[in-house]
């Protein structure tokens, strides 16, 4: 089968690899669609370290074609969205409604939940991203990383739920808990930022401000519900003017840039909530004043995977989609074949798409 394999820092290509049958608790999924996400690029660039060679891909949807031993919650032919965080249901975090922190995950090690891999290149083992490696024609996935969905939802659109949309919408609804009538500012209008904008709109925010360095991104943001668009260099002045000098009720950093994190915190009003979504580099930091933090009463928080419980939140987001409150179809601005993976990542890094999606025959 074809898969996108990273061999070394900044070196990736479409290659032929072999796939084992699923082991106990696993399923084989024929991929229909895989989202091209910045986290995939972060593995390629080394921002997210993992053992190489490795198949990337962690946002996708497909059809189950083989069941491993003991899998009884799925049937052949089931349509599923893949979750890059498994949900075991038994660990401390799952039992405390924090499945996005599930203790069963083994994401950094590059193997399946048992530490081994099902992908090979001849005699060589190939690791996989987040127990999935779904930027491939097929993948083996833990059954607890799959969420069954109705057959009437296009899998190309449903795939986006698996990472970017869940992360962004969940940041607004689950993590920040945006209130109706409030002002929310989103720094960075890539796929996650646009999803955060949609989440703030679903929550009933009165003002939803998109901030980016590219005018085209601001225009795109308005099609997903942003009420205002602002270039980065004008953001501080614009936000203060809009909020009568207070700052925004909610600010979201959706890039992983420390300077933007600093600006998002500074743009949050006293008593407001600043949520960091983007993943920065491991050796970087941003500074908070220990004097001002308690005096302003701001809440500054990170969010992982939109603080979601996949088995509950994926269907909830698809309900928003069916009701026309969440635009998944419009998020897909370009599709690619797997052989066009290099083009897809070039478009990702240039900011050309809301979301690019690889579609398989």
Buried (B, 14 or more C-beta within 10 A) or exposed (E): BBBBBBBEEEEBEBBEBEBBEBBEBBBBBBBBBBBBBBBBBBBBBBBBEBEBBBBBBBBBBBBBBBBBEEBEEBEEEBBBBBBBBBBBEEBEBBEEEBBBBBEBBBBEBBBBBEEEBBBEBEEEBBBBBBBBBBBBBBBBBBBBBBBBBEEEBBBBBBBBBBBBBBBBBBBBBBBBEBBEEBBBBBBBBBBBBBBBBBBBBBBEBEBBBBBBEBEEBBBBBBEBBBBBBBBBEEBBEBBBEBBEEBBBBBBBBBBBBBEBBBBBBBBBBEEBBBBBBBBBBEEEEBEBEEEEEEEBEBBBEBBBBBBBBBBEBBBBBBEBBEEEEBBBEBBBBBBBBBEBBEBBBEBBEEBBBBBBBBBBE
